[in-house]
Amino acid sequence: MNADSNKVLIKLKDKSESGDVVVLAGQTSTSLEMQNDMREYTSKTTVDENSVPVRRYIPTRFGATISLEALYDPTGGLSMKDVWKLCYQQKRIEWALGTDEAGSEVIKGEGFLQTASGTFNQDETTSGSFSIQVDGGLNFDTVS
């Protein structure tokens, strides 16, 4: 992590629509979890340099999930209600995770909103929680 970690943004858009991905209004946190499925290829004779029996693995399939939190912000280009609709309508989305600063690295991809929930408490700002199931791989781009 670095000093810019508090500047991370998530942008989303319906894959079927043209235009740029749009910043989710009111976001407070985002996390990206990557996972490699592992296949064991150990045999009875698999040992380390000290002749100690060990297990050996090789990565097979890759998967990723993005989780995000947001507070209601009526000034944003993409509201929590828009995200809820994308989830309900089971739309394929494009997403970008990173900053808008030139020279910074951004992670991009496609996927589906797996979960979308909202909290509506008296005397508090409405909040939402969402998760994206990444469909396919990740693209690492540099902002120009």
N, CA, C and O atoms as a GROMACS GRO file, in nm:
protein
  576
    1MET      N    1   0.084  -0.119   0.000
    1MET     CA    2   0.000   0.000   0.000
    1MET      C    3   0.088   0.125   0.000
    1MET      O    4   0.204   0.121   0.040
    2ASN      N    5   0.030   0.233  -0.046
    2ASN     CA    6   0.104   0.357  -0.049
    2ASN      C    7   0.016   0.472  -0.004
    2ASN      O    8  -0.099   0.451   0.036
    3ALA      N    9   0.068   0.592  -0.010
    3ALA     CA   10  -0.006   0.710   0.036
    3ALA      C   11  -0.129   0.738  -0.048
    3ALA      O   12  -0.220   0.807  -0.003
    4ASP      N   13  -0.135   0.685  -0.171
    4ASP     CA   14  -0.249   0.710  -0.259
    4ASP      C   15  -0.362   0.610  -0.237
    4ASP      O   16  -0.463   0.617  -0.307
    5SER      N   17  -0.350   0.519  -0.142
    5SER     CA   18  -0.453   0.417  -0.125
    5SER      C   19  -0.587   0.476  -0.083
    5SER      O   20  -0.690   0.413  -0.104
    6ASN      N   21  -0.588   0.597  -0.026
    6ASN     CA   22  -0.715   0.658   0.010
    6ASN      C   23  -0.781   0.727  -0.109
    6ASN      O   24  -0.888   0.785  -0.094
    7LYS      N   25  -0.720   0.723  -0.227
    7LYS     CA   26  -0.775   0.786  -0.346
    7LYS      C   27  -0.836   0.685  -0.443
    7LYS      O   28  -0.868   0.719  -0.556
    8VAL      N   29  -0.851   0.560  -0.399
    8VAL     CA   30  -0.902   0.456  -0.487
    8VAL      C   31  -1.048   0.484  -0.520
    8VAL      O   32  -1.128   0.515  -0.432
    9LEU      N   33  -1.080   0.472  -0.647
    9LEU     CA   34  -1.217   0.491  -0.694
    9LEU      C   35  -1.264   0.365  -0.765
    9LEU      O   36  -1.183   0.292  -0.823
   10ILE      N   37  -1.395   0.339  -0.759
   10ILE     CA   38  -1.454   0.235  -0.843
   10ILE      C   39  -1.546   0.305  -0.940
   10ILE      O   40  -1.626   0.392  -0.902
   11LYS      N   41  -1.536   0.266  -1.065
   11LYS     CA   42  -1.624   0.318  -1.169
   11LYS      C   43  -1.697   0.199  -1.230
   11LYS      O   44  -1.639   0.092  -1.246
   12LEU      N   45  -1.824   0.219  -1.266
   12LEU     CA   46  -1.907   0.112  -1.321
   12LEU      C   47  -1.987   0.165  -1.439
   12LEU      O   48  -2.009   0.286  -1.452
   13LYS      N   49  -2.030   0.074  -1.526
   13LYS     CA   50  -2.129   0.109  -1.628
   13LYS      C   51  -2.186  -0.017  -1.688
   13LYS      O   52  -2.123  -0.123  -1.689
   14ASP      N   53  -2.306  -0.005  -1.739
   14ASP     CA   54  -2.372  -0.113  -1.811
   14ASP      C   55  -2.290  -0.142  -1.936
   14ASP      O   56  -2.266  -0.050  -2.015
   15LYS      N   57  -2.246  -0.264  -1.955
   15LYS     CA   58  -2.162  -0.302  -2.069
   15LYS      C   59  -2.230  -0.273  -2.202
   15LYS      O   60  -2.163  -0.243  -2.300
   16SER      N   61  -2.364  -0.281  -2.206
   16SER     CA   62  -2.436  -0.262  -2.333
   16SER      C   63  -2.450  -0.116  -2.373
   16SER      O   64  -2.491  -0.087  -2.485
   17GLU      N   65  -2.415  -0.023  -2.284
   17GLU     CA   66  -2.426   0.119  -2.316
   17GLU      C   67  -2.290   0.175  -2.355
   17GLU      O   68  -2.186   0.130  -2.307
   18SER      N   69  -2.292   0.276  -2.445
   18SER     CA   70  -2.166   0.338  -2.486
   18SER      C   71  -2.126   0.444  -2.384
   18SER      O   72  -2.205   0.480  -2.296
   19GLY      N   73  -2.006   0.493  -2.395
   19GLY     CA   74  -1.956   0.596  -2.304
   19GLY      C   75  -1.858   0.540  -2.203
   19GLY      O   76  -1.830   0.420  -2.199
   20ASP      N   77  -1.806   0.631  -2.121
   20ASP     CA   78  -1.706   0.595  -2.022
   20ASP      C   79  -1.772   0.536  -1.898
   20ASP      O   80  -1.890   0.558  -1.871
   21VAL      N   81  -1.693   0.460  -1.822
   21VAL     CA   82  -1.741   0.414  -1.693
   21VAL      C   83  -1.754   0.535  -1.602
   21VAL      O   84  -1.679   0.632  -1.615
   22VAL      N   85  -1.849   0.530  -1.507
   22VAL     CA   86  -1.884   0.646  -1.426
   22VAL      C   87  -1.852   0.617  -1.279
   22VAL      O   88  -1.871   0.505  -1.232
   23VAL      N   89  -1.803   0.718  -1.208
   23VAL     CA   90  -1.770   0.702  -1.066
   23VAL      C   91  -1.897   0.679  -0.986
   23VAL      O   92  -1.995   0.751  -1.003
   24LEU      N   93  -1.895   0.579  -0.898
   24LEU     CA   94  -2.006   0.555  -0.806
   24LEU      C   95  -2.006   0.665  -0.702
   24LEU      O   96  -1.906   0.688  -0.635
   25ALA      N   97  -2.119   0.732  -0.688
   25ALA     CA   98  -2.130   0.842  -0.592
   25ALA      C   99  -2.123   0.790  -0.449
   25ALA      O  100  -2.178   0.685  -0.418
   26GLY      N  101  -2.056   0.865  -0.363
   26GLY     CA  102  -2.056   0.839  -0.220
   26GLY      C  103  -1.978   0.719  -0.173
   26GLY      O  104  -1.995   0.677  -0.058
   27GLN      N  105  -1.893   0.662  -0.256
   27GLN     CA  106  -1.822   0.541  -0.213
   27GLN      C  107  -1.728   0.572  -0.097
   27GLN      O  108  -1.664   0.677  -0.091
   28THR      N  109  -1.724   0.478  -0.004
   28THR     CA  110  -1.639   0.495   0.114
   28THR      C  111  -1.527   0.393   0.120
   28THR      O  112  -1.422   0.420   0.178
   29SER      N  113  -1.547   0.275   0.060
   29SER     CA  114  -1.440   0.176   0.060
   29SER      C  115  -1.462   0.076  -0.053
   29SER      O  116  -1.574   0.052  -0.096
   30THR      N  117  -1.352   0.019  -0.098
   30THR     CA  118  -1.355  -0.084  -0.202
   30THR      C  119  -1.244  -0.184  -0.172
   30THR      O  120  -1.135  -0.146  -0.130
   31SER      N  121  -1.273  -0.312  -0.195
   31SER     CA  122  -1.169  -0.412  -0.180
   31SER      C  123  -1.176  -0.508  -0.298
   31SER      O  124  -1.283  -0.535  -0.352
   32LEU      N  125  -1.060  -0.559  -0.336
   32LEU     CA  126  -1.048  -0.654  -0.445
   32LEU      C  127  -0.985  -0.781  -0.390
   32LEU      O  128  -0.874  -0.778  -0.336
   33GLU      N  129  -1.055  -0.892  -0.404
   33GLU     CA  130  -1.002  -1.020  -0.359
   33GLU      C  131  -0.974  -1.107  -0.480
   33GLU      O  132  -1.064  -1.134  -0.560
   34MET      N  133  -0.850  -1.152  -0.494
   34MET     CA  134  -0.811  -1.241  -0.604
   34MET      C  135  -0.786  -1.380  -0.548
   34MET      O  136  -0.736  -1.396  -0.437
   35GLN      N  137  -0.819  -1.481  -0.627
   35GLN     CA  138  -0.800  -1.618  -0.582
   35GLN      C  139  -0.756  -1.706  -0.698
   35GLN      O  140  -0.814  -1.700  -0.807
   36ASN      N  141  -0.655  -1.787  -0.674
   36ASN     CA  142  -0.612  -1.890  -0.768
   36ASN      C  143  -0.653  -2.026  -0.713
   36ASN      O  144  -0.616  -2.060  -0.600
   37ASP      N  145  -0.727  -2.102  -0.790
   37ASP     CA  146  -0.751  -2.241  -0.752
   37ASP      C  147  -0.618  -2.314  -0.766
   37ASP      O  148  -0.543  -2.289  -0.861
   38MET      N  149  -0.590  -2.403  -0.674
   38MET     CA  150  -0.462  -2.473  -0.675
   38MET      C  151  -0.484  -2.623  -0.692
   38MET      O  152  -0.574  -2.682  -0.633
   39ARG      N  153  -0.399  -2.682  -0.772
   39ARG     CA  154  -0.401  -2.827  -0.792
   39ARG      C  155  -0.273  -2.885  -0.734
   39ARG      O  156  -0.163  -2.839  -0.762
   40GLU      N  157  -0.290  -2.987  -0.653
   40GLU     CA  158  -0.174  -3.052  -0.593
   40GLU      C  159  -0.116  -3.153  -0.692
   40GLU      O  160  -0.190  -3.228  -0.757
   41TYR      N  161   0.016  -3.154  -0.704
   41TYR     CA  162   0.081  -3.252  -0.791
   41TYR      C  163   0.192  -3.326  -0.715
   41TYR      O  164   0.299  -3.355  -0.769
   42THR      N  165   0.163  -3.356  -0.590
   42THR     CA  166   0.257  -3.427  -0.503
   42THR      C  167   0.259  -3.576  -0.535
   42THR      O  168   0.156  -3.635  -0.566
   43SER      N  169   0.375  -3.634  -0.528
   43SER     CA  170   0.387  -3.780  -0.540
   43SER      C  171   0.452  -3.835  -0.412
   43SER      O  172   0.490  -3.758  -0.324
   44LYS      N  173   0.464  -3.963  -0.404
   44LYS     CA  174   0.526  -4.024  -0.286
   44LYS      C  175   0.673  -3.986  -0.272
   44LYS      O  176   0.729  -3.994  -0.162
   45THR      N  177   0.734  -3.947  -0.381
   45THR     CA  178   0.877  -3.916  -0.377
   45THR      C  179   0.906  -3.765  -0.377
   45THR      O  180   1.021  -3.725  -0.391
   46THR      N  181   0.803  -3.682  -0.361
   46THR     CA  182   0.823  -3.537  -0.361
   46THR      C  183   0.883  -3.493  -0.228
   46THR      O  184   0.819  -3.504  -0.123
   47VAL      N  185   1.007  -3.444  -0.234
   47VAL     CA  186   1.078  -3.401  -0.114
   47VAL      C  187   1.148  -3.268  -0.141
   47VAL      O  188   1.167  -3.230  -0.256
   48ASP      N  189   1.184  -3.198  -0.034
   48ASP     CA  190   1.260  -3.074  -0.051
   48ASP      C  191   1.411  -3.106  -0.053
   48ASP      O  192   1.450  -3.223  -0.058
   49GLU      N  193   1.494  -3.002  -0.047
   49GLU     CA  194   1.639  -3.022  -0.055
   49GLU      C  195   1.697  -3.098   0.065
   49GLU      O  196   1.811  -3.145   0.060
   50ASN      N  197   1.617  -3.111   0.173
   50ASN     CA  198   1.662  -3.185   0.291
   50ASN      C  199   1.598  -3.324   0.298
   50ASN      O  200   1.603  -3.390   0.402
   51SER      N  201   1.539  -3.368   0.188
   51SER     CA  202   1.471  -3.498   0.179
   51SER      C  203   1.348  -3.509   0.268
   51SER      O  204   1.305  -3.619   0.303
   52VAL      N  205   1.290  -3.393   0.306
   52VAL     CA  206   1.166  -3.391   0.385
   52VAL      C  207   1.048  -3.398   0.288
   52VAL      O  208   1.044  -3.320   0.192
   53PRO      N  209   0.952  -3.490   0.309
   53PRO     CA  210   0.836  -3.496   0.220
   53PRO      C  211   0.757  -3.365   0.224
   53PRO      O  212   0.726  -3.313   0.332
   54VAL      N  213   0.724  -3.314   0.107
   54VAL     CA  214   0.649  -3.188   0.096
   54VAL      C  215   0.537  -3.202  -0.007
   54VAL      O  216   0.537  -3.295  -0.088
   55ARG      N  217   0.446  -3.110  -0.003
   55ARG     CA  218   0.339  -3.104  -0.103
   55ARG      C  219   0.377  -2.998  -0.208
   55ARG      O  220   0.440  -2.898  -0.175
   56ARG      N  221   0.340  -3.021  -0.331
   56ARG     CA  222   0.365  -2.927  -0.441
   56ARG      C  223   0.232  -2.889  -0.505
   56ARG      O  224   0.141  -2.971  -0.517
   57TYR      N  225   0.223  -2.761  -0.547
   57TYR     CA  226   0.098  -2.709  -0.605
   57TYR      C  227   0.128  -2.629  -0.731
   57TYR      O  228   0.238  -2.577  -0.750
   58ILE      N  229   0.027  -2.619  -0.816
   58ILE     CA  230   0.032  -2.536  -0.935
   58ILE      C  231  -0.102  -2.463  -0.946
   58ILE      O  232  -0.207  -2.524  -0.928
   59PRO      N  233  -0.099  -2.331  -0.977
   59PRO     CA  234  -0.226  -2.259  -0.991
   59PRO      C  235  -0.298  -2.303  -1.119
   59PRO      O  236  -0.235  -2.328  -1.222
   60THR      N  237  -0.430  -2.311  -1.110
   60THR     CA  238  -0.509  -2.350  -1.228
   60THR      C  239  -0.599  -2.236  -1.272
   60THR      O  240  -0.563  -2.163  -1.365
   61ARG      N  241  -0.713  -2.217  -1.211
   61ARG     CA  242  -0.807  -2.112  -1.252
   61ARG      C  243  -0.798  -1.992  -1.160
   61ARG      O  244  -0.774  -2.004  -1.040
   62PHE      N  245  -0.819  -1.874  -1.220
   62PHE     CA  246  -0.815  -1.747  -1.147
   62PHE      C  247  -0.957  -1.693  -1.131
   62PHE      O  248  -1.039  -1.709  -1.222
   63GLY      N  249  -0.986  -1.630  -1.019
   63GLY     CA  250  -1.113  -1.563  -0.996
   63GLY      C  251  -1.092  -1.441  -0.909
   63GLY      O  252  -0.994  -1.432  -0.836
   64ALA      N  253  -1.187  -1.347  -0.917
   64ALA     CA  254  -1.176  -1.226  -0.835
   64ALA      C  255  -1.316  -1.174  -0.802
   64ALA      O  256  -1.412  -1.191  -0.878
   65THR      N  257  -1.324  -1.109  -0.686
   65THR     CA  258  -1.447  -1.047  -0.639
   65THR      C  259  -1.413  -0.908  -0.587
   65THR      O  260  -1.310  -0.889  -0.522
   66ILE      N  261  -1.500  -0.812  -0.614
   66ILE     CA  262  -1.483  -0.676  -0.564
   66ILE      C  263  -1.597  -0.648  -0.467
   66ILE      O  264  -1.713  -0.674  -0.499
   67SER      N  265  -1.564  -0.595  -0.350
   67SER     CA  266  -1.666  -0.552  -0.254
   67SER      C  267  -1.654  -0.401  -0.238
   67SER      O  268  -1.544  -0.348  -0.234
   68LEU      N  269  -1.768  -0.332  -0.227
   68LEU     CA  270  -1.764  -0.188  -0.210
   68LEU      C  271  -1.876  -0.140  -0.121
   68LEU      O  272  -1.982  -0.201  -0.112
   69GLU      N  273  -1.850  -0.027  -0.056
   69GLU     CA  274  -1.945   0.038   0.032
   69GLU      C  275  -1.964   0.182  -0.017
   69GLU      O  276  -1.870   0.244  -0.066
   70ALA      N  277  -2.086   0.233  -0.002
   70ALA     CA  278  -2.113   0.369  -0.046
   70ALA      C  279  -2.220   0.432   0.042
   70ALA      O  280  -2.307   0.363   0.096
   71LEU      N  281  -2.213   0.564   0.056
   71LEU     CA  282  -2.318   0.643   0.121
   71LEU      C  283  -2.398   0.715   0.014
   71LEU      O  284  -2.344   0.747  -0.092
   72TYR      N  285  -2.524   0.740   0.039
   72TYR     CA  286  -2.608   0.810  -0.059
   72TYR      C  287  -2.551   0.948  -0.088
   72TYR      O  288  -2.525   1.025   0.005
   73ASP      N  289  -2.532   0.979  -0.214
   73ASP     CA  290  -2.481   1.108  -0.259
   73ASP      C  291  -2.559   1.147  -0.384
   73ASP      O  292  -2.533   1.092  -0.491
   74PRO      N  293  -2.654   1.242  -0.373
   74PRO     CA  294  -2.738   1.277  -0.487
   74PRO      C  295  -2.666   1.353  -0.598
   74PRO      O  296  -2.724   1.374  -0.705
   75THR      N  297  -2.541   1.394  -0.575
   75THR     CA  298  -2.469   1.473  -0.675
   75THR      C  299  -2.389   1.389  -0.773
   75THR      O  300  -2.336   1.443  -0.870
   76GLY      N  301  -2.379   1.259  -0.751
   76GLY     CA  302  -2.295   1.174  -0.835
   76GLY      C  303  -2.359   1.137  -0.967
   76GLY      O  304  -2.480   1.144  -0.984
   77GLY      N  305  -2.274   1.097  -1.062
   77GLY     CA  306  -2.322   1.054  -1.192
   77GLY      C  307  -2.382   0.914  -1.191
   77GLY      O  308  -2.461   0.881  -1.278
   78LEU      N  309  -2.344   0.833  -1.092
   78LEU     CA  310  -2.395   0.697  -1.079
   78LEU      C  311  -2.438   0.679  -0.934
   78LEU      O  312  -2.354   0.678  -0.844
   79SER      N  313  -2.568   0.664  -0.912
   79SER     CA  314  -2.618   0.653  -0.776
   79SER      C  315  -2.626   0.508  -0.732
   79SER      O  316  -2.612   0.416  -0.814
   80MET      N  317  -2.650   0.488  -0.604
   80MET     CA  318  -2.667   0.352  -0.552
   80MET      C  319  -2.790   0.287  -0.616
   80MET      O  320  -2.790   0.166  -0.642
   81LYS      N  321  -2.894   0.366  -0.642
   81LYS     CA  322  -3.013   0.309  -0.707
   81LYS      C  323  -2.980   0.258  -0.847
   81LYS      O  324  -3.033   0.156  -0.890
   82ASP      N  325  -2.892   0.328  -0.918
   82ASP     CA  326  -2.849   0.281  -1.050
   82ASP      C  327  -2.779   0.145  -1.037
   82ASP      O  328  -2.800   0.056  -1.119
   83VAL      N  329  -2.695   0.132  -0.935
   83VAL     CA  330  -2.623   0.006  -0.914
   83VAL      C  331  -2.721  -0.105  -0.877
   83VAL      O  332  -2.707  -0.218  -0.924
   84TRP      N  333  -2.820  -0.074  -0.793
   84TRP     CA  334  -2.921  -0.174  -0.758
   84TRP      C  335  -2.994  -0.223  -0.882
   84TRP      O  336  -3.021  -0.342  -0.895
   85LYS      N  337  -3.026  -0.130  -0.974
   85LYS     CA  338  -3.094  -0.170  -1.098
   85LYS      C  339  -3.006  -0.261  -1.183
   85LYS      O  340  -3.055  -0.358  -1.240
   86LEU      N  341  -2.877  -0.230  -1.191
   86LEU     CA  342  -2.785  -0.315  -1.267
   86LEU      C  343  -2.783  -0.456  -1.209
   86LEU      O  344  -2.776  -0.554  -1.284
   87CYS      N  345  -2.788  -0.467  -1.077
   87CYS     CA  346  -2.789  -0.599  -1.013
   87CYS      C  347  -2.921  -0.670  -1.042
   87CYS      O  348  -2.922  -0.786  -1.083
   88TYR      N  349  -3.032  -0.601  -1.020
   88TYR     CA  350  -3.164  -0.662  -1.039
   88TYR      C  351  -3.184  -0.708  -1.183
   88TYR      O  352  -3.241  -0.814  -1.208
   89GLN      N  353  -3.138  -0.627  -1.278
   89GLN     CA  354  -3.156  -0.658  -1.420
   89GLN      C  355  -3.049  -0.754  -1.472
   89GLN      O  356  -3.049  -0.788  -1.590
   90GLN      N  357  -2.958  -0.797  -1.386
   90GLN     CA  358  -2.852  -0.893  -1.419
   90GLN      C  359  -2.771  -0.848  -1.540
   90GLN      O  360  -2.742  -0.928  -1.630
   91LYS      N  361  -2.735  -0.720  -1.541
   91LYS     CA  362  -2.659  -0.663  -1.652
   91LYS      C  363  -2.510  -0.692  -1.637
   91LYS      O  364  -2.455  -0.685  -1.528
   92ARG      N  365  -2.446  -0.724  -1.749
   92ARG     CA  366  -2.299  -0.732  -1.751
   92ARG      C  367  -2.248  -0.589  -1.738
   92ARG      O  368  -2.297  -0.499  -1.805
   93ILE      N  369  -2.150  -0.570  -1.651
   93ILE     CA  370  -2.096  -0.437  -1.630
   93ILE      C  371  -1.948  -0.432  -1.664
   93ILE      O  372  -1.878  -0.534  -1.662
   94GLU      N  373  -1.902  -0.312  -1.694
   94GLU     CA  374  -1.760  -0.283  -1.703
   94GLU      C  375  -1.725  -0.210  -1.576
   94GLU      O  376  -1.806  -0.135  -1.522
   95TRP      N  377  -1.604  -0.230  -1.526
   95TRP     CA  378  -1.561  -0.161  -1.406
   95TRP      C  379  -1.415  -0.122  -1.419
   95TRP      O  380  -1.339  -0.182  -1.496
   96ALA      N  381  -1.377  -0.021  -1.343
   96ALA     CA  382  -1.238   0.024  -1.335
   96ALA      C  383  -1.210   0.058  -1.190
   96ALA      O  384  -1.292   0.120  -1.123
   97LEU      N  385  -1.094   0.017  -1.142
   97LEU     CA  386  -1.057   0.036  -1.002
   97LEU      C  387  -0.921   0.105  -1.000
   97LEU      O  388  -0.823   0.052  -1.053
   98GLY      N  389  -0.915   0.223  -0.939
   98GLY     CA  390  -0.790   0.298  -0.932
   98GLY      C  391  -0.816   0.446  -0.918
   98GLY      O  392  -0.921   0.486  -0.867
   99THR      N  393  -0.723   0.528  -0.962
   99THR     CA  394  -0.738   0.673  -0.955
   99THR      C  395  -0.741   0.729  -1.096
   99THR      O  396  -0.717   0.658  -1.194
  100ASP      N  397  -0.771   0.858  -1.105
  100ASP     CA  398  -0.770   0.927  -1.234
  100ASP      C  399  -0.639   1.000  -1.261
  100ASP      O  400  -0.627   1.069  -1.362
  101GLU      N  401  -0.542   0.985  -1.172
  101GLU     CA  402  -0.416   1.060  -1.185
  101GLU      C  403  -0.329   1.001  -1.295
  101GLU      O  404  -0.310   0.880  -1.303
  102ALA      N  405  -0.276   1.088  -1.381
  102ALA     CA  406  -0.189   1.043  -1.490
  102ALA      C  407  -0.070   0.966  -1.434
  102ALA      O  408  -0.007   1.007  -1.337
  103GLY      N  409  -0.040   0.853  -1.497
  103GLY     CA  410   0.070   0.769  -1.457
  103GLY      C  411   0.035   0.662  -1.356
  103GLY      O  412   0.116   0.572  -1.330
  104SER      N  413  -0.085   0.669  -1.297
  104SER     CA  414  -0.123   0.566  -1.200
  104SER      C  415  -0.177   0.443  -1.272
  104SER      O  416  -0.225   0.452  -1.385
  105GLU      N  417  -0.169   0.330  -1.206
  105GLU     CA  418  -0.216   0.205  -1.266
  105GLU      C  419  -0.360   0.179  -1.224
  105GLU      O  420  -0.396   0.196  -1.108
  106VAL      N  421  -0.441   0.139  -1.321
  106VAL     CA  422  -0.583   0.111  -1.300
  106VAL      C  423  -0.608  -0.034  -1.339
  106VAL      O  424  -0.555  -0.083  -1.438
  107ILE      N  425  -0.691  -0.102  -1.260
  107ILE     CA  426  -0.732  -0.239  -1.291
  107ILE      C  427  -0.872  -0.231  -1.352
  107ILE      O  428  -0.960  -0.167  -1.295
  108LYS      N  429  -0.891  -0.296  -1.467
  108LYS     CA  430  -1.020  -0.292  -1.536
  108LYS      C  431  -1.068  -0.432  -1.565
  108LYS      O  432  -0.989  -0.527  -1.567
  109GLY      N  433  -1.197  -0.445  -1.588
  109GLY     CA  434  -1.253  -0.574  -1.625
  109GLY      C  435  -1.402  -0.566  -1.644
  109GLY      O  436  -1.461  -0.459  -1.652
  110GLU      N  437  -1.463  -0.684  -1.652
  110GLU     CA  438  -1.607  -0.696  -1.668
  110GLU      C  439  -1.657  -0.793  -1.562
  110GLU      O  440  -1.580  -0.866  -1.501
  111GLY      N  441  -1.787  -0.792  -1.542
  111GLY     CA  442  -1.844  -0.884  -1.445
  111GLY      C  443  -1.992  -0.861  -1.425
  111GLY      O  444  -2.060  -0.800  -1.508
  112PHE      N  445  -2.040  -0.911  -1.313
  112PHE     CA  446  -2.181  -0.899  -1.276
  112PHE      C  447  -2.190  -0.859  -1.130
  112PHE      O  448  -2.107  -0.901  -1.049
  113LEU      N  449  -2.290  -0.778  -1.097
  113LEU     CA  450  -2.315  -0.746  -0.958
  113LEU      C  451  -2.375  -0.870  -0.893
  113LEU      O  452  -2.484  -0.913  -0.929
  114GLN      N  453  -2.305  -0.926  -0.798
  114GLN     CA  454  -2.347  -1.047  -0.732
  114GLN      C  455  -2.442  -1.016  -0.616
  114GLN      O  456  -2.539  -1.088  -0.595
  115THR      N  457  -2.413  -0.909  -0.543
  115THR     CA  458  -2.501  -0.865  -0.435
  115THR      C  459  -2.514  -0.714  -0.436
  115THR      O  460  -2.423  -0.642  -0.478
  116ALA      N  461  -2.629  -0.666  -0.389
  116ALA     CA  462  -2.653  -0.522  -0.374
  116ALA      C  463  -2.752  -0.506  -0.258
  116ALA      O  464  -2.863  -0.558  -0.263
  117SER      N  465  -2.710  -0.435  -0.154
  117SER     CA  466  -2.799  -0.416  -0.041
  117SER      C  467  -2.794  -0.272   0.005
  117SER      O  468  -2.695  -0.201  -0.018
  118GLY      N  469  -2.900  -0.228   0.070
  118GLY     CA  470  -2.908  -0.092   0.121
  118GLY      C  471  -2.950  -0.092   0.266
  118GLY      O  472  -3.020  -0.182   0.312
  119THR      N  473  -2.907   0.012   0.337
  119THR     CA  474  -2.945   0.032   0.476
  119THR      C  475  -3.008   0.169   0.489
  119THR      O  476  -2.951   0.269   0.446
  120PHE      N  477  -3.128   0.172   0.547
  120PHE     CA  478  -3.205   0.296   0.559
  120PHE      C  479  -3.240   0.316   0.707
  120PHE      O  480  -3.342   0.263   0.753
  121ASN      N  481  -3.159   0.390   0.780
  121ASN     CA  482  -3.180   0.413   0.922
  121ASN      C  483  -3.223   0.557   0.946
  121ASN      O  484  -3.178   0.649   0.878
  122GLN      N  485  -3.310   0.573   1.044
  122GLN     CA  486  -3.355   0.707   1.080
  122GLN      C  487  -3.237   0.788   1.130
  122GLN      O  488  -3.153   0.738   1.204
  123ASP      N  489  -3.230   0.914   1.089
  123ASP     CA  490  -3.126   1.009   1.128
  123ASP      C  491  -2.986   0.968   1.084
  123ASP      O  492  -2.888   1.016   1.141
  124GLU      N  493  -2.975   0.882   0.983
  124GLU     CA  494  -2.845   0.846   0.928
  124GLU      C  495  -2.851   0.852   0.776
  124GLU      O  496  -2.958   0.844   0.716
  125THR      N  497  -2.736   0.865   0.715
  125THR     CA  498  -2.728   0.865   0.570
  125THR      C  499  -2.749   0.724   0.517
  125THR      O  500  -2.692   0.628   0.569
  126THR      N  501  -2.831   0.712   0.415
  126THR     CA  502  -2.854   0.582   0.351
  126THR      C  503  -2.721   0.528   0.299
  126THR      O  504  -2.640   0.603   0.244
  127SER      N  505  -2.700   0.398   0.317
  127SER     CA  506  -2.575   0.338   0.271
  127SER      C  507  -2.605   0.213   0.191
  127SER      O  508  -2.712   0.153   0.203
  128GLY      N  509  -2.508   0.173   0.110
  128GLY     CA  510  -2.523   0.054   0.028
  128GLY      C  511  -2.397  -0.029   0.029
  128GLY      O  512  -2.286   0.023   0.044
  129SER      N  513  -2.416  -0.160   0.013
  129SER     CA  514  -2.304  -0.254   0.002
  129SER      C  515  -2.325  -0.335  -0.125
  129SER      O  516  -2.437  -0.378  -0.155
  130PHE      N  517  -2.218  -0.355  -0.200
  130PHE     CA  518  -2.227  -0.423  -0.328
  130PHE      C  519  -2.109  -0.517  -0.346
  130PHE      O  520  -2.002  -0.494  -0.289
  131SER      N  521  -2.128  -0.622  -0.424
  131SER     CA  522  -2.014  -0.706  -0.462
  131SER      C  523  -2.025  -0.739  -0.610
  131SER      O  524  -2.134  -0.760  -0.664
  132ILE      N  525  -1.910  -0.742  -0.674
  132ILE     CA  526  -1.901  -0.771  -0.817
  132ILE      C  527  -1.825  -0.901  -0.835
  132ILE      O  528  -1.714  -0.917  -0.783
  133GLN      N  529  -1.883  -0.993  -0.908
  133GLN     CA  530  -1.812  -1.115  -0.947
  133GLN      C  531  -1.743  -1.085  -1.079
  133GLN      O  532  -1.809  -1.062  -1.180
  134VAL      N  533  -1.612  -1.084  -1.078
  134VAL     CA  534  -1.535  -1.057  -1.201
  134VAL      C  535  -1.557  -1.174  -1.295
  134VAL      O  536  -1.546  -1.290  -1.256
  135ASP      N  537  -1.588  -1.142  -1.420
  135ASP     CA  538  -1.610  -1.244  -1.524
  135ASP      C  539  -1.496  -1.233  -1.624
  135ASP      O  540  -1.490  -1.137  -1.701
  136GLY      N  541  -1.407  -1.329  -1.623
  136GLY     CA  542  -1.289  -1.322  -1.709
  136GLY      C  543  -1.169  -1.273  -1.630
  136GLY      O  544  -1.166  -1.283  -1.507
  137GLY      N  545  -1.072  -1.222  -1.699
  137GLY     CA  546  -0.948  -1.178  -1.635
  137GLY      C  547  -0.948  -1.030  -1.602
  137GLY      O  548  -1.049  -0.962  -1.614
  138LEU      N  549  -0.832  -0.983  -1.559
  138LEU     CA  550  -0.811  -0.844  -1.522
  138LEU      C  551  -0.719  -0.779  -1.624
  138LEU      O  552  -0.630  -0.844  -1.679
  139ASN      N  553  -0.740  -0.651  -1.648
  139ASN     CA  554  -0.651  -0.573  -1.734
  139ASN      C  555  -0.586  -0.465  -1.649
  139ASN      O  556  -0.655  -0.394  -1.576
  140PHE      N  557  -0.454  -0.452  -1.657
  140PHE     CA  558  -0.380  -0.351  -1.583
  140PHE      C  559  -0.337  -0.244  -1.683
  140PHE      O  560  -0.256  -0.270  -1.772
  141ASP      N  561  -0.393  -0.124  -1.668
  141ASP     CA  562  -0.364  -0.012  -1.759
  141ASP      C  563  -0.305   0.104  -1.683
  141ASP      O  564  -0.326   0.118  -1.562
  142THR      N  565  -0.230   0.188  -1.752
  142THR     CA  566  -0.175   0.309  -1.695
  142THR      C  567  -0.256   0.428  -1.745
  142THR      O  568  -0.282   0.440  -1.865
  143VAL      N  569  -0.297   0.516  -1.651
  143VAL     CA  570  -0.374   0.635  -1.688
  143VAL      C  571  -0.284   0.731  -1.762
  143VAL      O  572  -0.174   0.764  -1.717
  144SER      N  573  -0.330   0.775  -1.879
  144SER     CA  574  -0.248   0.869  -1.958
  144SER      C  575  -0.296   1.011  -1.942
  144SER      O  576  -0.238   1.103  -2.000
   0.00000   0.00000   0.00000
